[in-house]
Each structure stands twice: as structure tokens, then as C-alpha cells.
Amino acid sequence: MRRAPLTLLAQEWIVQAIAPGDTVLDATVGNGHDTLFLAERVAPGGCVWGLDIQQAALDAARERLAAVTDLRLELRLLGHEHLSSLNTGALKAAMFNLGYLPGSSHTVVTRPDTTCRALEQVVARLRPGGRCSILAYIGHPGGAEEADAVRQWCATLEPGRFLWRAGNPPGTPDTAPRLHLIERME
Ligand SMILES: C[S@@+](CC[C@H](N)C(=O)[O-])C[C@H]1O[C@@H](n2cnc3c(N)ncnc32)[C@H](O)[C@@H]1O
């Protein structure tokens, strides 16, 4: 399946921070493309946590990852805003691909308040050098508001502790999704 270029930019950001044996999080499993991407890079010996609020998403991801061996795969039917209830340990990377599950109801979407609460919990668990990517879509109802909330939340990150930059290349049209890239520096 062809991936959107911004999705690839998010993966390029993350791949530089992870290695076999690491623990990572897919905060929005969806159809499991990012889960598979993470799994293939932290195996052997790593651990992938994957969260989604739809069982169909977790089922799709489990099937997609069936061939990846020597990996601890922890898929949970749980909103990412409840991350703190899980014993994940420190994370080397986390990916958020916001919005709705392609091919499914557009009413089950990520939302500004829960997304920002999840981001807060994720950055608190990032290892030094750990990275997070957030891809926010603006084409669906509520998407632009969520993208704004994410940008405003990113702007609250403590400079010196976290690096934050917009990942959209110069000249990206205003209608494109918004990519945010975060790294914990210390
Ligand atoms: C755009 S899709 C993710 C695509 C996925 N990364 C992939 O590679 O296929 C967004 C997903 O977020 C999920 N979602 C919505 N609210 C959520 C929440 N509070 N916590 C975790 N996942 C949520 C949706 O069910 C949907 O599957």
C-alpha cells in the first residue's frame, strides 16, 4: 500500500532513534502500518505497545504483525489518554497518527483533549534521545481543531528538555496534514 509522504517523514524521524531491543508505542494502531514499522525495527528482543479504542484495529494489526517473531507485542483496547494505567516502562519512541480508522466510521476519531492528555503522558515516559511523531489531519470534522490543539500543546514543551519542530516541508499546502516531531534531549 502506498503511504503518504508525511507518514514516511514521521517514520524517518522515528527510525533514527530506535534499535532492536527497544520499547516503543503506537498510540493509534489503526490498520497497524505504523505498528508493523515499529515492530520490524525493535525486533528481535524489543517490545511494541499498541493502543486503539476499536477492536477491529487491534485485530488488523495482530494479523499484519503475524510474521514478526521474537517481539513482545502488547496490544490494548484502551484510549491512549489512559497510558499511565499501563506498565510500559520508559519508551524510546511513540507515534500518533490521528483521525479516524480508514474504511471505518468517521465518527470514531481522536479528539483534542484526549490526544493532548496522551501526549503529556508519553513525553513523561520518553527516554533521553527518545522521539515522538504526531500526524494530525484537518480534513474531517474536528480535525482542524485537534491539529490546533496539538500545535498549542507542543508549544508548551520546555525548551532545553525537548526539541519540537514542525515536520511539514517548506511549501506544503495549507490543506495538508500537520506533522510534529519531538525529541527528549536530556
Ligand atoms: C488514522 S488511524 C491510525 C492509522 C494507523 N497508524 C495505521 O498505520 O494504520 C487513527 C486511529 O486512532 C484510533 N483512536 C481514536 N481515538 C483513540 C484514543 N483515544 N486512543 C487510541 N486510539 C484512538 C482510531 O480508532 C483509529 O484506529
PDBQT file of the ligand as one rigid body, heavy atoms in Angstrom, charges set to zero:
ROOT
HETATM    1  C1  LIG A 201      -5.628   7.339  11.373  1.00  0.00    +0.000 C 
HETATM    2  S1  LIG A 201      -5.983   5.918  12.325  1.00  0.00    +0.000 S 
HETATM    3  C2  LIG A 201      -4.364   5.294  12.665  1.00  0.00    +0.000 C 
HETATM    4  C3  LIG A 201      -3.671   4.689  11.478  1.00  0.00    +0.000 C 
HETATM    5  C4  LIG A 201      -2.523   3.767  11.833  1.00  0.00    +0.000 C 
HETATM    6  N1  LIG A 201      -1.415   4.463  12.439  1.00  0.00    +0.000 N 
HETATM    7  C5  LIG A 201      -2.039   2.916  10.665  1.00  0.00    +0.000 C 
HETATM    8  O1  LIG A 201      -0.835   2.925  10.383  1.00  0.00    +0.000 OA
HETATM    9  O2  LIG A 201      -2.864   2.243  10.057  1.00  0.00    +0.000 OA
HETATM   10  C6  LIG A 201      -6.469   6.593  13.882  1.00  0.00    +0.000 C 
HETATM   11  C7  LIG A 201      -6.841   5.543  14.908  1.00  0.00    +0.000 C 
HETATM   12  O3  LIG A 201      -6.958   6.178  16.178  1.00  0.00    +0.000 OA
HETATM   13  C8  LIG A 201      -7.889   5.451  16.916  1.00  0.00    +0.000 C 
HETATM   14  N2  LIG A 201      -8.303   6.208  18.100  1.00  0.00    +0.000 N 
HETATM   15  C9  LIG A 201      -9.302   7.120  18.240  1.00  0.00    +0.000 A 
HETATM   16  N3  LIG A 201      -9.335   7.589  19.494  1.00  0.00    +0.000 NA
HETATM   17  C10 LIG A 201      -8.339   6.964  20.181  1.00  0.00    +0.000 A 
HETATM   18  C11 LIG A 201      -7.869   7.006  21.522  1.00  0.00    +0.000 A 
HETATM   19  N4  LIG A 201      -8.418   7.828  22.428  1.00  0.00    +0.000 N 
HETATM   20  N5  LIG A 201      -6.833   6.214  21.861  1.00  0.00    +0.000 NA
HETATM   21  C12 LIG A 201      -6.257   5.380  20.964  1.00  0.00    +0.000 A 
HETATM   22  N6  LIG A 201      -6.654   5.286  19.674  1.00  0.00    +0.000 NA
HETATM   23  C13 LIG A 201      -7.689   6.069  19.286  1.00  0.00    +0.000 A 
HETATM   24  C14 LIG A 201      -8.999   5.169  15.921  1.00  0.00    +0.000 C 
HETATM   25  O4  LIG A 201      -9.818   4.109  16.354  1.00  0.00    +0.000 OA
HETATM   26  C15 LIG A 201      -8.186   4.856  14.664  1.00  0.00    +0.000 C 
HETATM   27  O5  LIG A 201      -7.996   3.484  14.511  1.00  0.00    +0.000 OA
ENDROOT
TORSDOF 0
